[in-house]
Structures are given as C-alpha cells and as structure tokens.
Amino acid sequence: MHRCPFGDVAEDNQSVVCSAHLGLLQGALSEMGAPVTATRLDPLVEPSLCIAHLAPADAAAGSAEDHDAVG
C-alpha cells in the first residue's frame, strides 16, 4: 500500500490511523467477497509504504498465521 492519504497523521498516531485503515481494508475485501482477508498491517516500513498481510478468508478466523503480503 503506497502513499497513505493519512501518512502525516499516522506518523504520530499509528495505533488510531493504521487500525482504521486495516478495518477499511478488511471491510472492503469482505464486501467484495474476496477469498482473502487482511490479517495485519505493518505501518510505514518505508516513508510511503505500508504492508498488508493477507490470509485465506476461511482460515483467518482460526489462524493468525499470514500466508501472503502485498506491498
């Protein structure tokens, strides 16, 4: 995920901004009926890059293990 529109705010408030961003990502994937869900977001691994970790949607409820990452 490149160039977060809330990047400047996230630098000082990661817990709030990144939790909301992860929830939006999870909700969007769910609404689209995607076969994956976002399990974790690694914020600001580079100045304009966050990494979303994905897992199969049916396995995410029973396991916290990440299977893939998108950057």
HELIX and SHEET records of a PDB file:
HELIX    1   1 GLY A    7  ASP A   12  1                                   6    
HELIX    2   2 GLN A   14  GLU A   31  1                                  18    
HELIX    3   3 ALA A   57  ALA A   60  1                                   4    
SHEET    1   A 3 VAL A  36  GLU A  46  0                                        
SHEET    2   A 3 LEU A  49  PRO A  56 -1                                        
SHEET    3   A 3 ASP A  68  VAL A  70 -1                                        
END                                                                             
